[in-house]
Amino acid sequence: MELKRFNIQLILTTKISWSAGIAFTFLIAFLGYLLALLPGFNHVGQLACAIIIAVVYRQIFGYPEALKSGISFSSKRLLRVAIILYGLKLNIGIVLQDGFWLLLRDAGVIIFAILTTMGLSKLFKADKKISLLLGVGTGVCGAAAIAAVAPIVKSKDEDTAISVGIIALMGTVFSIIYIILRPFLPLDALQYGVWSGTSLHEVAHVALATAPAGNDAIAIGMLAKLGRVFLLIPLCFILIGIMRYKNKNATGSSIEFPWFLIGFILFSILGSYVFGHSIPVPDYVMDGLFSLTTWLLTAAMVGLGLNVSLKELRTKALRPLVAMTLTSIALSIIVLLNV
């Protein structure tokens, strides 16, 4: 009887810890949302603000061990759900129909970003895992790409969080620089949109940079960006193949297939050809799903951010940051000259 009572108490305690941990990540996500409403921070965005709060909390109060199971659930399970839902934002039909030439250019951008970042990281003797994640984030679609690739390359939660924080911050900085430079560049709205969509880091960064140039710039910029998001799918499968080849003779290092990518593909198909087509879906429902995606991704990033130690950040992140920044500058210039 006593053993049964003890087991029940243990189960209840575990469930409470699990629920409280998830709630804690959403609380910090909400604080990040509020911080992002303030002047200055509104350019950084909810995701980066939440990660900043999570990292600061970790340094002041330490890691909340009692909430570990829930925090781990957010950083792993909720992250995969967010990536699956992120597929709704990708309109495959538009990319294939109207953006084939942009798709080819986007492929070149991704290859250049990854190879250049990795080459510079080798030159600077930077952390290879963080550099790879930053190269993928720079070339494809920022935080979402990093989150999708991280489990494939077996990145530590800490390294993933560091990479997401860097890409969010630097992408915002580059977006603001683009806005400042726009009046001085010999580009019309469409050319500026192509430049922004082909070279900036995240969808939000493209939206931020192209908004002052008008609707045409936003539309073509998003089209260019969606092409890079689309290429995340084949990139992940290429990385799976590379990792399996590298580890084929290593024991205990098999690469688990990221099944959430199948969900990402299915939801991309649903968003492209079913929702709003054969099945009418009100705009407020889609907007709600997009908001849910943002909140889930933010809560997941909070879970990752709580694993960040600033002591290691100083030694691990500076050189990859320099490599990624130089790559981004080179990418911006090359794309600008070829628009």
C-alpha positions in Angstrom: 0.0 0.0 0.0 2.8 2.4 1.0 4.7 1.5 -2.2 1.6 2.2 -4.3 1.1 5.5 -2.6 4.7 6.4 -3.2 4.4 5.5 -6.9 1.3 7.7 -7.3 3.1 10.6 -5.6 6.1 10.1 -7.8 4.0 10.1 -10.9 2.1 13.2 -9.8 5.4 15.0 -8.9 6.8 14.1 -12.3 3.7 15.4 -14.1 3.7 18.6 -12.1 7.4 19.1 -12.9 6.7 18.4 -16.6 3.8 20.8 -16.8 5.5 23.5 -14.7 8.6 23.2 -17.0 6.6 23.7 -20.1 4.7 26.6 -18.5 8.0 28.2 -17.5 9.2 28.2 -21.1 6.0 29.9 -22.2 6.2 32.4 -19.4 9.7 33.5 -20.6 8.4 33.4 -24.2 5.7 35.8 -23.1 8.2 38.1 -21.4 10.2 38.0 -24.6 7.0 39.1 -26.5 6.6 42.0 -24.1 10.2 43.0 -24.4 9.9 42.9 -28.2 7.2 45.6 -28.0 9.6 48.2 -26.6 11.4 50.6 -28.9 14.7 49.2 -30.1 13.8 45.7 -29.1 11.0 45.6 -31.6 13.6 45.3 -34.3 15.2 42.3 -32.6 12.0 40.3 -32.4 10.2 38.0 -29.9 12.4 35.0 -30.5 15.8 36.7 -29.8 14.3 38.7 -26.8 13.1 35.4 -25.2 16.5 33.8 -25.7 18.2 36.8 -24.1 15.9 36.5 -21.1 16.5 32.8 -20.8 20.2 33.2 -21.0 20.2 36.0 -18.4 18.0 33.9 -16.1 20.4 30.9 -16.4 23.4 33.1 -15.4 21.7 34.7 -12.4 19.6 31.9 -11.0 21.1 28.8 -12.5 19.4 26.0 -14.4 16.0 25.1 -12.8 16.6 21.4 -12.3 13.2 20.8 -10.8 11.6 21.8 -14.2 14.1 19.9 -16.4 11.6 17.4 -17.9 9.2 20.1 -19.0 12.0 22.3 -20.3 13.5 19.4 -22.2 10.0 18.7 -23.7 9.8 22.2 -25.0 13.3 22.3 -26.4 12.8 19.0 -28.3 9.2 18.0 -28.8 7.6 21.4 -29.2 10.5 22.4 -31.4 9.6 19.6 -33.8 5.9 20.6 -33.8 6.9 24.2 -34.6 9.0 23.1 -37.5 6.2 20.9 -38.9 3.7 23.9 -38.6 6.3 26.1 -40.2 5.7 24.2 -43.4 2.4 26.0 -43.8 4.3 29.2 -44.5 6.0 27.6 -47.6 3.9 27.9 -50.8 5.5 25.2 -53.0 3.3 26.1 -56.0 4.5 29.8 -56.1 8.1 28.8 -55.7 8.0 26.2 -58.6 5.8 28.3 -60.9 7.1 31.8 -60.6 10.5 31.5 -59.0 12.6 28.8 -60.8 15.3 31.3 -61.6 15.3 32.5 -58.1 15.5 28.9 -56.9 18.7 28.4 -58.8 20.1 31.6 -57.3 19.0 30.5 -53.8 20.8 27.2 -54.2 24.0 29.1 -55.0 23.4 31.3 -52.0 23.1 28.3 -49.6 26.1 26.6 -51.0 28.2 29.8 -50.8 27.0 30.6 -47.2 27.8 27.1 -45.8 31.1 26.6 -47.6 32.4 30.1 -46.9 31.4 30.0 -43.2 33.0 26.6 -42.8 36.1 27.7 -44.6 36.5 30.8 -42.5 35.8 28.9 -39.3 38.6 26.5 -40.2 40.9 29.5 -40.9 39.9 31.1 -37.5 39.9 27.7 -35.7 36.3 28.3 -34.7 33.9 25.8 -33.3 32.8 23.6 -36.2 29.3 22.7 -35.0 28.3 26.3 -34.3 29.9 27.5 -37.6 27.9 24.9 -39.5 24.6 25.9 -37.9 25.4 29.6 -38.6 26.2 28.8 -42.2 22.9 27.0 -42.6 21.0 29.8 -40.9 22.7 32.4 -43.1 22.1 30.5 -46.3 18.6 29.1 -45.7 16.1 30.7 -43.2 17.7 31.6 -39.9 16.4 30.0 -36.7 14.0 27.5 -38.3 16.8 26.1 -40.5 19.1 25.9 -37.5 16.5 24.1 -35.5 15.8 21.6 -38.3 19.4 20.8 -38.9 20.6 20.7 -35.3 19.3 17.2 -34.5 20.8 15.9 -37.8 24.3 17.1 -36.9 23.8 16.2 -33.3 24.3 19.7 -32.0 24.2 20.3 -28.3 21.2 22.4 -27.0 23.6 25.0 -25.9 25.2 25.3 -29.3 21.8 25.5 -31.0 20.7 28.3 -28.7 23.9 30.2 -29.3 23.5 29.9 -33.0 19.8 31.0 -33.0 20.6 34.0 -30.9 23.5 35.1 -33.1 21.5 34.6 -36.3 18.5 36.6 -34.9 20.6 39.4 -33.7 22.8 39.7 -36.8 19.9 39.3 -39.2 18.2 42.3 -37.5 21.4 44.4 -37.7 21.7 43.6 -41.5 18.0 44.4 -42.1 18.4 47.8 -40.5 21.6 48.5 -42.6 19.7 47.5 -45.7 17.0 50.0 -44.9 19.6 52.8 -44.3 21.4 52.0 -47.6 18.3 51.6 -49.8 17.9 55.4 -50.7 21.6 55.5 -51.9 21.5 52.3 -54.0 20.7 52.3 -57.8 18.0 49.7 -57.3 14.3 49.9 -58.1 11.7 48.2 -55.7 11.9 44.8 -57.4 15.7 44.7 -57.5 15.8 45.7 -53.9 13.3 43.0 -53.0 15.4 40.4 -54.8 18.5 41.5 -53.0 16.9 41.4 -49.6 15.1 38.1 -50.1 18.2 36.4 -51.5 20.7 37.6 -49.0 19.0 38.3 -45.6 18.8 35.6 -42.9 15.1 35.1 -41.9 11.6 35.7 -43.3 11.1 38.3 -40.6 14.3 40.1 -41.6 13.2 40.2 -45.3 9.8 41.6 -44.3 11.5 44.2 -42.1 14.0 45.3 -44.8 11.5 45.4 -47.7 8.6 47.1 -46.0 9.8 50.7 -46.6 10.2 49.9 -50.4 6.6 49.0 -50.9 4.4 46.0 -51.7 6.3 45.0 -54.9 9.5 44.7 -53.0 7.9 42.7 -50.2 6.3 40.3 -52.7 9.4 39.6 -54.7 11.5 39.5 -51.5 9.3 36.9 -50.0 9.3 34.8 -53.2 13.1 34.8 -53.1 13.1 33.9 -49.5 10.5 31.1 -49.9 12.8 29.5 -52.4 15.5 29.2 -49.8 13.0 27.8 -47.3 12.0 25.2 -49.9 15.6 24.2 -50.3 15.8 23.4 -46.6 14.2 20.0 -47.4 16.8 18.7 -49.8 19.6 20.2 -47.7 18.5 18.2 -44.6 18.5 15.0 -46.6 22.0 15.8 -48.0 23.2 16.4 -44.4 21.7 13.1 -43.3 23.6 11.3 -46.0 26.9 13.1 -45.1 26.5 12.4 -41.4 25.7 8.7 -42.0 28.7 8.4 -44.3 31.0 10.0 -41.8 29.8 7.9 -39.0 29.3 4.6 -40.8 32.3 3.0 -39.0 31.6 4.6 -35.6 29.8 2.7 -33.0 26.8 4.2 -31.2 26.7 7.2 -33.6 23.9 6.3 -36.0 21.9 9.2 -37.4 18.3 9.1 -36.4 16.0 10.0 -39.2 14.3 13.4 -38.4 10.7 12.3 -39.0 9.5 15.8 -38.3 10.8 16.7 -41.8 8.1 14.5 -43.3 5.5 16.5 -41.3 7.1 19.7 -42.6 6.8 18.4 -46.2 3.2 17.3 -45.7 2.2 20.6 -44.1 3.9 22.5 -47.0 1.8 20.5 -49.4 -1.4 21.1 -47.4 -0.6 24.9 -47.2 0.2 25.0 -50.9 -2.5 22.9 -52.5 -5.3 22.1 -50.0 -5.9 24.9 -47.5 -7.5 27.8 -49.2 -8.0 25.7 -52.4 -10.0 22.5 -52.2 -10.6 23.2 -48.5 -11.4 26.9 -47.8 -9.8 28.0 -44.6 -10.5 31.5 -43.1 -7.6 33.9 -42.8 -8.0 34.1 -39.1 -7.4 30.4 -38.8 -4.2 30.5 -40.8 -3.1 33.6 -38.9 -3.8 31.7 -35.6 -1.7 28.7 -36.8 1.2 31.1 -37.8 1.0 32.7 -34.3 1.0 29.3 -32.7 4.1 28.3 -34.7 5.9 31.5 -33.4 4.9 30.8 -29.8 6.0 27.1 -30.0 9.3 28.0 -31.6 9.9 30.7 -29.0 9.1 28.4 -26.1 11.4 25.8 -27.6 14.2 28.4 -28.0 13.7 29.3 -24.3 14.4 25.7 -23.4 17.6 25.8 -25.4 18.6 29.2 -24.1 18.4 27.9 -20.5 21.3 25.6 -21.4 23.6 28.4 -22.4 26.6 29.1 -20.2 28.2 32.6 -20.8 31.6 31.3 -19.8 31.6 28.9 -22.7 29.8 31.4 -24.9 32.8 33.7 -24.8 35.2 31.0 -25.8 33.0 29.2 -28.4 30.9 31.8 -30.1 33.1 34.8 -30.9 35.0 33.2 -33.8 32.0 31.6 -35.4 30.3 35.0 -35.1 33.1 36.6 -37.0 33.1 33.9 -39.7 29.3 34.3 -40.1 29.4 38.1 -40.2 32.1 38.1 -42.9 30.1 35.5 -44.9 27.0 37.7 -44.6 28.8 40.8 -45.8 30.3 38.9 -48.8 27.0 37.4 -49.6 25.2 40.8 -49.5 27.8 42.4 -51.9 27.9 39.5 -54.3 24.1 39.3 -54.6 23.9 43.2 -54.9 26.3 43.1 -57.8 24.3 40.4 -59.6 20.8 41.8 -59.1 
